[in-house]
Amino acid sequence: MTTKAVRRGVVSFFLVYLLAVTWPLATLFGSAEPMILGLPFSMAWVTAWILMGFVALLILDHFECREEDRDQKQRGVEYRDPQVRTRDVSR
């Protein structure tokens, strides 16, 4: 699967997300009963969408990092952490 396809999928997911948690679609799931894990159904509905959005962003990040690593290898650039200092042995 390419990064471009994953980006399209994540954008499509978030468009559905927007519809699912806003009026008028959210009013279909606006009841307090049944309770799910101690949460009213309407709150569980929104919480589920937030968790699914988090997972979608993790998947996108994975594919973005994989593509970045592949691009760096093609260019012959080795990743160096700017936080790590190397000692100067020429002294």
Sequence and secondary structure as in RCSB ss.txt:
>XXXX:A:sequence
MTTKAVRRGVVSFFLVYLLAVTWPLATLFGSAEPMILGLPFSMAWVTAWILMGFVALLILDHFECREEDRDQKQR
GVEYRDPQVRTRDVSR
>XXXX:A:secstr
  HHHHHHHHHHHHHHHHHHHSTTGGGGG    SEETTEEHHHHHHHHHHHHHHHHHHHHHHHHHHHHHHHHHHH
T     TT     TT 
